[in-house]
Amino acid sequence: MSEYHYGRAITHYHFCRHCGIIPFGRGVTDDGEFFAVNLACLEDNALTDLATAPIRYEDGKHDNWDTRPAEVHHL
């Protein structure tokens, strides 16, 4: 695993330096430590489990990470 970050370096992305897949990221904000997981990298999960998992939307487009974007239907 290798790691990279950009911008304000809030999130550190971990990736495979051979194939490029990014299975997860981690970081710290005012709300505390967080992890972002690429669901496509998880094995043996039922589609119903993934469909009912909690989702937190953040407005990264406007660098407003504490606010839900105005439109999320396409996500």
PyMOL Python script that loads the backbone (N, CA, C, O; Angstrom):
from pymol import cmd

cmd.read_pdbstr("""\
ATOM      1  N   MET A   1       0.841  -1.175   0.000  1.00  0.00           N
ATOM      2  CA  MET A   1       0.000   0.000   0.000  1.00  0.00           C
ATOM      3  C   MET A   1       0.891   1.244   0.000  1.00  0.00           C
ATOM      4  O   MET A   1       1.908   1.310   0.691  1.00  0.00           O
ATOM      5  N   SER A   2       0.479   2.204  -0.783  1.00  0.00           N
ATOM      6  CA  SER A   2       1.119   3.512  -0.797  1.00  0.00           C
ATOM      7  C   SER A   2       0.084   4.537  -0.376  1.00  0.00           C
ATOM      8  O   SER A   2      -1.097   4.213  -0.250  1.00  0.00           O
ATOM      9  N   GLU A   3       0.509   5.755  -0.160  1.00  0.00           N
ATOM     10  CA  GLU A   3      -0.389   6.794   0.346  1.00  0.00           C
ATOM     11  C   GLU A   3      -0.151   8.097  -0.401  1.00  0.00           C
ATOM     12  O   GLU A   3       0.976   8.416  -0.778  1.00  0.00           O
ATOM     13  N   TYR A   4      -1.237   8.850  -0.612  1.00  0.00           N
ATOM     14  CA  TYR A   4      -1.085  10.188  -1.164  1.00  0.00           C
ATOM     15  C   TYR A   4      -2.147  11.101  -0.584  1.00  0.00           C
ATOM     16  O   TYR A   4      -3.153  10.643  -0.044  1.00  0.00           O
ATOM     17  N   HIS A   5      -1.914  12.383  -0.701  1.00  0.00           N
ATOM     18  CA  HIS A   5      -2.887  13.400  -0.293  1.00  0.00           C
ATOM     19  C   HIS A   5      -2.655  14.633  -1.156  1.00  0.00           C
ATOM     20  O   HIS A   5      -1.616  14.776  -1.801  1.00  0.00           O
ATOM     21  N   TYR A   6      -3.635  15.509  -1.150  1.00  0.00           N
ATOM     22  CA  TYR A   6      -3.512  16.724  -1.951  1.00  0.00           C
ATOM     23  C   TYR A   6      -4.280  17.838  -1.255  1.00  0.00           C
ATOM     24  O   TYR A   6      -4.967  17.600  -0.262  1.00  0.00           O
ATOM     25  N   GLY A   7      -4.163  19.033  -1.770  1.00  0.00           N
ATOM     26  CA  GLY A   7      -4.875  20.181  -1.187  1.00  0.00           C
ATOM     27  C   GLY A   7      -4.461  20.426   0.247  1.00  0.00           C
ATOM     28  O   GLY A   7      -3.275  20.554   0.552  1.00  0.00           O
ATOM     29  N   ARG A   8      -5.435  20.488   1.113  1.00  0.00           N
ATOM     30  CA  ARG A   8      -5.175  20.746   2.528  1.00  0.00           C
ATOM     31  C   ARG A   8      -4.714  19.500   3.275  1.00  0.00           C
ATOM     32  O   ARG A   8      -4.474  19.551   4.482  1.00  0.00           O
ATOM     33  N   ALA A   9      -4.591  18.398   2.571  1.00  0.00           N
ATOM     34  CA  ALA A   9      -4.089  17.130   3.126  1.00  0.00           C
ATOM     35  C   ALA A   9      -4.916  16.640   4.305  1.00  0.00           C
ATOM     36  O   ALA A   9      -4.375  16.070   5.252  1.00  0.00           O
ATOM     37  N   ILE A  10      -6.232  16.863   4.250  1.00  0.00           N
ATOM     38  CA  ILE A  10      -7.113  16.371   5.312  1.00  0.00           C
ATOM     39  C   ILE A  10      -7.253  14.859   5.215  1.00  0.00           C
ATOM     40  O   ILE A  10      -7.238  14.158   6.226  1.00  0.00           O
ATOM     41  N   THR A  11      -7.388  14.364   3.986  1.00  0.00           N
ATOM     42  CA  THR A  11      -7.569  12.933   3.775  1.00  0.00           C
ATOM     43  C   THR A  11      -6.304  12.327   3.184  1.00  0.00           C
ATOM     44  O   THR A  11      -5.716  12.861   2.244  1.00  0.00           O
ATOM     45  N   HIS A  12      -5.910  11.222   3.746  1.00  0.00           N
ATOM     46  CA  HIS A  12      -4.774  10.455   3.234  1.00  0.00           C
ATOM     47  C   HIS A  12      -5.348   9.216   2.555  1.00  0.00           C
ATOM     48  O   HIS A  12      -5.975   8.378   3.204  1.00  0.00           O
ATOM     49  N   TYR A  13      -5.131   9.105   1.253  1.00  0.00           N
ATOM     50  CA  TYR A  13      -5.670   8.008   0.463  1.00  0.00           C
ATOM     51  C   TYR A  13      -4.640   6.892   0.374  1.00  0.00           C
ATOM     52  O   TYR A  13      -3.467   7.139   0.092  1.00  0.00           O
ATOM     53  N   HIS A  14      -5.075   5.684   0.612  1.00  0.00           N
ATOM     54  CA  HIS A  14      -4.202   4.517   0.522  1.00  0.00           C
ATOM     55  C   HIS A  14      -4.536   3.790  -0.774  1.00  0.00           C
ATOM     56  O   HIS A  14      -5.705   3.536  -1.064  1.00  0.00           O
ATOM     57  N   PHE A  15      -3.522   3.461  -1.544  1.00  0.00           N
ATOM     58  CA  PHE A  15      -3.752   2.825  -2.833  1.00  0.00           C
ATOM     59  C   PHE A  15      -2.698   1.761  -3.111  1.00  0.00           C
ATOM     60  O   PHE A  15      -1.610   1.760  -2.535  1.00  0.00           O
ATOM     61  N   CYS A  16      -3.058   0.863  -4.007  1.00  0.00           N
ATOM     62  CA  CYS A  16      -2.130  -0.169  -4.452  1.00  0.00           C
ATOM     63  C   CYS A  16      -1.242   0.437  -5.524  1.00  0.00           C
ATOM     64  O   CYS A  16      -1.741   0.902  -6.549  1.00  0.00           O
ATOM     65  N   ARG A  17       0.044   0.439  -5.309  1.00  0.00           N
ATOM     66  CA  ARG A  17       0.950   1.045  -6.288  1.00  0.00           C
ATOM     67  C   ARG A  17       1.119   0.189  -7.530  1.00  0.00           C
ATOM     68  O   ARG A  17       1.749   0.620  -8.496  1.00  0.00           O
ATOM     69  N   HIS A  18       0.564  -1.020  -7.520  1.00  0.00           N
ATOM     70  CA  HIS A  18       0.651  -1.891  -8.697  1.00  0.00           C
ATOM     71  C   HIS A  18      -0.567  -1.744  -9.609  1.00  0.00           C
ATOM     72  O   HIS A  18      -0.421  -1.668 -10.828  1.00  0.00           O
ATOM     73  N   CYS A  19      -1.777  -1.703  -9.018  1.00  0.00           N
ATOM     74  CA  CYS A  19      -2.983  -1.639  -9.858  1.00  0.00           C
ATOM     75  C   CYS A  19      -3.705  -0.293  -9.754  1.00  0.00           C
ATOM     76  O   CYS A  19      -4.538   0.021 -10.605  1.00  0.00           O
ATOM     77  N   GLY A  20      -3.402   0.502  -8.732  1.00  0.00           N
ATOM     78  CA  GLY A  20      -3.979   1.835  -8.606  1.00  0.00           C
ATOM     79  C   GLY A  20      -5.284   1.939  -7.846  1.00  0.00           C
ATOM     80  O   GLY A  20      -5.773   3.049  -7.635  1.00  0.00           O
ATOM     81  N   ILE A  21      -5.868   0.828  -7.427  1.00  0.00           N
ATOM     82  CA  ILE A  21      -7.145   0.892  -6.719  1.00  0.00           C
ATOM     83  C   ILE A  21      -6.967   1.586  -5.365  1.00  0.00           C
ATOM     84  O   ILE A  21      -5.953   1.414  -4.690  1.00  0.00           O
ATOM     85  N   ILE A  22      -7.965   2.363  -4.993  1.00  0.00           N
ATOM     86  CA  ILE A  22      -7.949   3.085  -3.715  1.00  0.00           C
ATOM     87  C   ILE A  22      -8.995   2.448  -2.809  1.00  0.00           C
ATOM     88  O   ILE A  22     -10.174   2.784  -2.914  1.00  0.00           O
ATOM     89  N   PRO A  23      -8.595   1.531  -1.915  1.00  0.00           N
ATOM     90  CA  PRO A  23      -9.579   0.855  -1.072  1.00  0.00           C
ATOM     91  C   PRO A  23     -10.120   1.716   0.069  1.00  0.00           C
ATOM     92  O   PRO A  23     -11.263   1.534   0.490  1.00  0.00           O
ATOM     93  N   PHE A  24      -9.312   2.652   0.574  1.00  0.00           N
ATOM     94  CA  PHE A  24      -9.804   3.476   1.673  1.00  0.00           C
ATOM     95  C   PHE A  24      -8.974   4.739   1.834  1.00  0.00           C
ATOM     96  O   PHE A  24      -7.875   4.869   1.294  1.00  0.00           O
ATOM     97  N   GLY A  25      -9.533   5.651   2.586  1.00  0.00           N
ATOM     98  CA  GLY A  25      -8.840   6.874   2.972  1.00  0.00           C
ATOM     99  C   GLY A  25      -9.102   7.121   4.447  1.00  0.00           C
ATOM    100  O   GLY A  25     -10.040   6.566   5.019  1.00  0.00           O
ATOM    101  N   ARG A  26      -8.294   7.935   5.045  1.00  0.00           N
ATOM    102  CA  ARG A  26      -8.484   8.278   6.461  1.00  0.00           C
ATOM    103  C   ARG A  26      -8.079   9.725   6.667  1.00  0.00           C
ATOM    104  O   ARG A  26      -7.295  10.276   5.895  1.00  0.00           O
ATOM    105  N   GLY A  27      -8.607  10.328   7.695  1.00  0.00           N
ATOM    106  CA  GLY A  27      -8.271  11.712   7.965  1.00  0.00           C
ATOM    107  C   GLY A  27      -8.848  12.185   9.285  1.00  0.00           C
ATOM    108  O   GLY A  27      -9.475  11.421  10.019  1.00  0.00           O
ATOM    109  N   VAL A  28      -8.627  13.453   9.571  1.00  0.00           N
ATOM    110  CA  VAL A  28      -9.118  14.065  10.807  1.00  0.00           C
ATOM    111  C   VAL A  28      -9.703  15.427  10.461  1.00  0.00           C
ATOM    112  O   VAL A  28      -9.075  16.225   9.766  1.00  0.00           O
ATOM    113  N   THR A  29     -10.911  15.685  10.951  1.00  0.00           N
ATOM    114  CA  THR A  29     -11.545  16.990  10.801  1.00  0.00           C
ATOM    115  C   THR A  29     -11.911  17.495  12.190  1.00  0.00           C
ATOM    116  O   THR A  29     -11.564  16.876  13.196  1.00  0.00           O
ATOM    117  N   ASP A  30     -12.608  18.615  12.237  1.00  0.00           N
ATOM    118  CA  ASP A  30     -13.077  19.132  13.525  1.00  0.00           C
ATOM    119  C   ASP A  30     -14.013  18.151  14.219  1.00  0.00           C
ATOM    120  O   ASP A  30     -14.128  18.159  15.444  1.00  0.00           O
ATOM    121  N   ASP A  31     -14.686  17.297  13.430  1.00  0.00           N
ATOM    122  CA  ASP A  31     -15.596  16.290  13.988  1.00  0.00           C
ATOM    123  C   ASP A  31     -14.865  15.057  14.493  1.00  0.00           C
ATOM    124  O   ASP A  31     -15.484  14.191  15.112  1.00  0.00           O
ATOM    125  N   GLY A  32     -13.573  14.955  14.248  1.00  0.00           N
ATOM    126  CA  GLY A  32     -12.787  13.810  14.688  1.00  0.00           C
ATOM    127  C   GLY A  32     -12.235  13.001  13.534  1.00  0.00           C
ATOM    128  O   GLY A  32     -12.284  13.424  12.378  1.00  0.00           O
ATOM    129  N   GLU A  33     -11.718  11.850  13.857  1.00  0.00           N
ATOM    130  CA  GLU A  33     -11.108  10.975  12.861  1.00  0.00           C
ATOM    131  C   GLU A  33     -12.196  10.303  12.019  1.00  0.00           C
ATOM    132  O   GLU A  33     -13.267   9.976  12.530  1.00  0.00           O
ATOM    133  N   PHE A  34     -11.917  10.097  10.725  1.00  0.00           N
ATOM    134  CA  PHE A  34     -12.871   9.413   9.867  1.00  0.00           C
ATOM    135  C   PHE A  34     -12.144   8.488   8.910  1.00  0.00           C
ATOM    136  O   PHE A  34     -10.948   8.629   8.655  1.00  0.00           O
ATOM    137  N   PHE A  35     -12.900   7.542   8.394  1.00  0.00           N
ATOM    138  CA  PHE A  35     -12.418   6.612   7.383  1.00  0.00           C
ATOM    139  C   PHE A  35     -13.418   6.610   6.240  1.00  0.00           C
ATOM    140  O   PHE A  35     -14.626   6.606   6.476  1.00  0.00           O
ATOM    141  N   ALA A  36     -12.935   6.613   5.014  1.00  0.00           N
ATOM    142  CA  ALA A  36     -13.775   6.502   3.829  1.00  0.00           C
ATOM    143  C   ALA A  36     -13.404   5.193   3.141  1.00  0.00           C
ATOM    144  O   ALA A  36     -12.244   4.984   2.785  1.00  0.00           O
ATOM    145  N   VAL A  37     -14.374   4.322   2.957  1.00  0.00           N
ATOM    146  CA  VAL A  37     -14.118   2.986   2.420  1.00  0.00           C
ATOM    147  C   VAL A  37     -14.731   2.853   1.033  1.00  0.00           C
ATOM    148  O   VAL A  37     -15.887   3.218   0.821  1.00  0.00           O
ATOM    149  N   ASN A  38     -13.959   2.332   0.097  1.00  0.00           N
ATOM    150  CA  ASN A  38     -14.444   2.027  -1.242  1.00  0.00           C
ATOM    151  C   ASN A  38     -15.241   0.724  -1.150  1.00  0.00           C
ATOM    152  O   ASN A  38     -14.657  -0.351  -1.013  1.00  0.00           O
ATOM    153  N   LEU A  39     -16.565   0.814  -1.223  1.00  0.00           N
ATOM    154  CA  LEU A  39     -17.411  -0.358  -1.035  1.00  0.00           C
ATOM    155  C   LEU A  39     -17.140  -1.455  -2.053  1.00  0.00           C
ATOM    156  O   LEU A  39     -17.385  -2.629  -1.776  1.00  0.00           O
ATOM    157  N   ALA A  40     -16.642  -1.089  -3.218  1.00  0.00           N
ATOM    158  CA  ALA A  40     -16.335  -2.092  -4.238  1.00  0.00           C
ATOM    159  C   ALA A  40     -15.181  -3.003  -3.804  1.00  0.00           C
ATOM    160  O   ALA A  40     -14.979  -4.063  -4.398  1.00  0.00           O
ATOM    161  N   CYS A  41     -14.440  -2.612  -2.801  1.00  0.00           N
ATOM    162  CA  CYS A  41     -13.312  -3.408  -2.320  1.00  0.00           C
ATOM    163  C   CYS A  41     -13.701  -4.396  -1.218  1.00  0.00           C
ATOM    164  O   CYS A  41     -12.897  -5.244  -0.828  1.00  0.00           O
ATOM    165  N   LEU A  42     -14.920  -4.287  -0.722  1.00  0.00           N
ATOM    166  CA  LEU A  42     -15.357  -5.192   0.346  1.00  0.00           C
ATOM    167  C   LEU A  42     -15.844  -6.501  -0.254  1.00  0.00           C
ATOM    168  O   LEU A  42     -16.515  -6.517  -1.286  1.00  0.00           O
ATOM    169  N   GLU A  43     -15.498  -7.592   0.405  1.00  0.00           N
ATOM    170  CA  GLU A  43     -15.898  -8.909  -0.068  1.00  0.00           C
ATOM    171  C   GLU A  43     -17.029  -9.467   0.789  1.00  0.00           C
ATOM    172  O   GLU A  43     -17.187  -9.096   1.952  1.00  0.00           O
ATOM    173  N   ASP A  44     -17.802 -10.351   0.203  1.00  0.00           N
ATOM    174  CA  ASP A  44     -18.826 -11.108   0.918  1.00  0.00           C
ATOM    175  C   ASP A  44     -19.879 -10.252   1.611  1.00  0.00           C
ATOM    176  O   ASP A  44     -20.317 -10.582   2.713  1.00  0.00           O
ATOM    177  N   ASN A  45     -20.287  -9.166   0.983  1.00  0.00           N
ATOM    178  CA  ASN A  45     -21.366  -8.352   1.518  1.00  0.00           C
ATOM    179  C   ASN A  45     -22.596  -8.507   0.644  1.00  0.00           C
ATOM    180  O   ASN A  45     -22.523  -8.435  -0.583  1.00  0.00           O
ATOM    181  N   ALA A  46     -23.713  -8.717   1.291  1.00  0.00           N
ATOM    182  CA  ALA A  46     -24.973  -8.819   0.549  1.00  0.00           C
ATOM    183  C   ALA A  46     -25.350  -7.449   0.016  1.00  0.00           C
ATOM    184  O   ALA A  46     -25.099  -6.436   0.669  1.00  0.00           O
ATOM    185  N   LEU A  47     -25.948  -7.413  -1.159  1.00  0.00           N
ATOM    186  CA  LEU A  47     -26.372  -6.135  -1.738  1.00  0.00           C
ATOM    187  C   LEU A  47     -27.323  -5.392  -0.814  1.00  0.00           C
ATOM    188  O   LEU A  47     -27.309  -4.162  -0.769  1.00  0.00           O
ATOM    189  N   THR A  48     -28.143  -6.120  -0.083  1.00  0.00           N
ATOM    190  CA  THR A  48     -29.066  -5.455   0.843  1.00  0.00           C
ATOM    191  C   THR A  48     -28.307  -4.764   1.972  1.00  0.00           C
ATOM    192  O   THR A  48     -28.724  -3.702   2.433  1.00  0.00           O
ATOM    193  N   ASP A  49     -27.212  -5.344   2.417  1.00  0.00           N
ATOM    194  CA  ASP A  49     -26.394  -4.700   3.455  1.00  0.00           C
ATOM    195  C   ASP A  49     -25.802  -3.390   2.940  1.00  0.00           C
ATOM    196  O   ASP A  49     -25.810  -2.380   3.643  1.00  0.00           O
ATOM    197  N   LEU A  50     -25.290  -3.413   1.709  1.00  0.00           N
ATOM    198  CA  LEU A  50     -24.714  -2.208   1.135  1.00  0.00           C
ATOM    199  C   LEU A  50     -25.782  -1.155   0.860  1.00  0.00           C
ATOM    200  O   LEU A  50     -25.547   0.038   1.055  1.00  0.00           O
ATOM    201  N   ALA A  51     -26.953  -1.595   0.409  1.00  0.00           N
ATOM    202  CA  ALA A  51     -28.034  -0.660   0.094  1.00  0.00           C
ATOM    203  C   ALA A  51     -28.595   0.021   1.331  1.00  0.00           C
ATOM    204  O   ALA A  51     -29.120   1.131   1.238  1.00  0.00           O
ATOM    205  N   THR A  52     -28.494  -0.618   2.476  1.00  0.00           N
ATOM    206  CA  THR A  52     -29.043  -0.040   3.709  1.00  0.00           C
ATOM    207  C   THR A  52     -27.970   0.597   4.594  1.00  0.00           C
ATOM    208  O   THR A  52     -28.279   1.095   5.677  1.00  0.00           O
ATOM    209  N   ALA A  53     -26.733   0.585   4.149  1.00  0.00           N
ATOM    210  CA  ALA A  53     -25.648   1.184   4.937  1.00  0.00           C
ATOM    211  C   ALA A  53     -25.849   2.703   5.021  1.00  0.00           C
ATOM    212  O   ALA A  53     -26.321   3.317   4.064  1.00  0.00           O
ATOM    213  N   PRO A  54     -25.496   3.305   6.150  1.00  0.00           N
ATOM    214  CA  PRO A  54     -25.656   4.765   6.269  1.00  0.00           C
ATOM    215  C   PRO A  54     -24.718   5.501   5.314  1.00  0.00           C
ATOM    216  O   PRO A  54     -23.580   5.088   5.094  1.00  0.00           O
ATOM    217  N   ILE A  55     -25.218   6.588   4.760  1.00  0.00           N
ATOM    218  CA  ILE A  55     -24.442   7.412   3.837  1.00  0.00           C
ATOM    219  C   ILE A  55     -24.434   8.835   4.361  1.00  0.00           C
ATOM    220  O   ILE A  55     -25.468   9.367   4.763  1.00  0.00           O
ATOM    221  N   ARG A  56     -23.270   9.442   4.352  1.00  0.00           N
ATOM    222  CA  ARG A  56     -23.146  10.847   4.728  1.00  0.00           C
ATOM    223  C   ARG A  56     -22.610  11.596   3.513  1.00  0.00           C
ATOM    224  O   ARG A  56     -21.477  11.374   3.086  1.00  0.00           O
ATOM    225  N   TYR A  57     -23.429  12.480   2.963  1.00  0.00           N
ATOM    226  CA  TYR A  57     -23.018  13.279   1.814  1.00  0.00           C
ATOM    227  C   TYR A  57     -22.326  14.544   2.290  1.00  0.00           C
ATOM    228  O   TYR A  57     -22.744  15.153   3.275  1.00  0.00           O
ATOM    229  N   GLU A  58     -21.270  14.941   1.593  1.00  0.00           N
ATOM    230  CA  GLU A  58     -20.526  16.149   1.924  1.00  0.00           C
ATOM    231  C   GLU A  58     -20.309  16.961   0.655  1.00  0.00           C
ATOM    232  O   GLU A  58     -20.117  16.399  -0.424  1.00  0.00           O
ATOM    233  N   ASP A  59     -20.340  18.269   0.785  1.00  0.00           N
ATOM    234  CA  ASP A  59     -20.212  19.160  -0.364  1.00  0.00           C
ATOM    235  C   ASP A  59     -18.743  19.488  -0.630  1.00  0.00           C
ATOM    236  O   ASP A  59     -18.262  20.569  -0.288  1.00  0.00           O
ATOM    237  N   GLY A  60     -18.042  18.535  -1.245  1.00  0.00           N
ATOM    238  CA  GLY A  60     -16.639  18.750  -1.567  1.00  0.00           C
ATOM    239  C   GLY A  60     -16.436  19.698  -2.732  1.00  0.00           C
ATOM    240  O   GLY A  60     -15.393  20.344  -2.836  1.00  0.00           O
ATOM    241  N   LYS A  61     -17.434  19.787  -3.616  1.00  0.00           N
ATOM    242  CA  LYS A  61     -17.322  20.672  -4.771  1.00  0.00           C
ATOM    243  C   LYS A  61     -17.078  22.111  -4.343  1.00  0.00           C
ATOM    244  O   LYS A  61     -16.322  22.840  -4.985  1.00  0.00           O
ATOM    245  N   HIS A  62     -17.722  22.514  -3.254  1.00  0.00           N
ATOM    246  CA  HIS A  62     -17.584  23.886  -2.752  1.00  0.00           C
ATOM    247  C   HIS A  62     -16.701  23.953  -1.509  1.00  0.00           C
ATOM    248  O   HIS A  62     -16.692  24.957  -0.797  1.00  0.00           O
ATOM    249  N   ASP A  63     -15.949  22.862  -1.253  1.00  0.00           N
ATOM    250  CA  ASP A  63     -15.052  22.791  -0.092  1.00  0.00           C
ATOM    251  C   ASP A  63     -15.799  23.109   1.197  1.00  0.00           C
ATOM    252  O   ASP A  63     -15.278  23.781   2.087  1.00  0.00           O
ATOM    253  N   ASN A  64     -17.036  22.611   1.279  1.00  0.00           N
ATOM    254  CA  ASN A  64     -17.884  22.824   2.449  1.00  0.00           C
ATOM    255  C   ASN A  64     -18.259  21.448   2.995  1.00  0.00           C
ATOM    256  O   ASN A  64     -19.384  20.981   2.817  1.00  0.00           O
ATOM    257  N   TRP A  65     -17.320  20.821   3.649  1.00  0.00           N
ATOM    258  CA  TRP A  65     -17.425  19.414   4.023  1.00  0.00           C
ATOM    259  C   TRP A  65     -18.436  19.149   5.128  1.00  0.00           C
ATOM    260  O   TRP A  65     -18.801  17.992   5.339  1.00  0.00           O
ATOM    261  N   ASP A  66     -18.898  20.153   5.832  1.00  0.00           N
ATOM    262  CA  ASP A  66     -19.863  19.950   6.903  1.00  0.00           C
ATOM    263  C   ASP A  66     -21.300  20.108   6.434  1.00  0.00           C
ATOM    264  O   ASP A  66     -22.226  19.989   7.236  1.00  0.00           O
ATOM    265  N   THR A  67     -21.504  20.375   5.140  1.00  0.00           N
ATOM    266  CA  THR A  67     -22.836  20.622   4.611  1.00  0.00           C
ATOM    267  C   THR A  67     -23.166  19.613   3.517  1.00  0.00           C
ATOM    268  O   THR A  67     -22.324  19.281   2.684  1.00  0.00           O
ATOM    269  N   ARG A  68     -24.396  19.137   3.536  1.00  0.00           N
ATOM    270  CA  ARG A  68     -24.878  18.230   2.497  1.00  0.00           C
ATOM    271  C   ARG A  68     -25.056  19.021   1.197  1.00  0.00           C
ATOM    272  O   ARG A  68     -25.560  20.143   1.240  1.00  0.00           O
ATOM    273  N   PRO A  69     -24.661  18.474   0.048  1.00  0.00           N
ATOM    274  CA  PRO A  69     -24.873  19.169  -1.220  1.00  0.00           C
ATOM    275  C   PRO A  69     -26.355  19.385  -1.481  1.00  0.00           C
ATOM    276  O   PRO A  69     -27.193  18.627  -0.993  1.00  0.00           O
ATOM    277  N   ALA A  70     -26.676  20.405  -2.241  1.00  0.00           N
ATOM    278  CA  ALA A  70     -28.069  20.699  -2.553  1.00  0.00           C
ATOM    279  C   ALA A  70     -28.701  19.560  -3.361  1.00  0.00           C
ATOM    280  O   ALA A  70     -29.877  19.253  -3.163  1.00  0.00           O
ATOM    281  N   GLU A  71     -27.953  18.933  -4.257  1.00  0.00           N
ATOM    282  CA  GLU A  71     -28.456  17.845  -5.099  1.00  0.00           C
ATOM    283  C   GLU A  71     -27.659  16.585  -4.824  1.00  0.00           C
ATOM    284  O   GLU A  71     -26.431  16.595  -4.914  1.00  0.00           O
ATOM    285  N   VAL A  72     -28.342  15.499  -4.490  1.00  0.00           N
ATOM    286  CA  VAL A  72     -27.664  14.217  -4.264  1.00  0.00           C
ATOM    287  C   VAL A  72     -28.322  13.065  -5.031  1.00  0.00           C
ATOM    288  O   VAL A  72     -27.848  11.931  -4.963  1.00  0.00           O
ATOM    289  N   HIS A  73     -29.409  13.342  -5.760  1.00  0.00           N
ATOM    290  CA  HIS A  73     -30.127  12.267  -6.432  1.00  0.00           C
ATOM    291  C   HIS A  73     -29.269  11.516  -7.453  1.00  0.00           C
ATOM    292  O   HIS A  73     -29.510  10.336  -7.711  1.00  0.00           O
ATOM    293  N   HIS A  74     -28.283  12.179  -8.029  1.00  0.00           N
ATOM    294  CA  HIS A  74     -27.412  11.535  -9.018  1.00  0.00           C
ATOM    295  C   HIS A  74     -26.290  10.732  -8.365  1.00  0.00           C
ATOM    296  O   HIS A  74     -25.587   9.983  -9.044  1.00  0.00           O
ATOM    297  N   LEU A  75     -26.120  10.879  -7.075  1.00  0.00           N
ATOM    298  CA  LEU A  75     -25.078  10.145  -6.372  1.00  0.00           C
ATOM    299  C   LEU A  75     -25.612   8.806  -5.943  1.00  0.00           C
ATOM    300  O   LEU A  75     -24.890   8.021  -5.329  1.00  0.00           O
TER     301      LEU A  75
END
""", "prot")
cmd.dss("prot")
cmd.show_as("cartoon", "prot")
cmd.util.cbc("prot")
cmd.orient("prot")
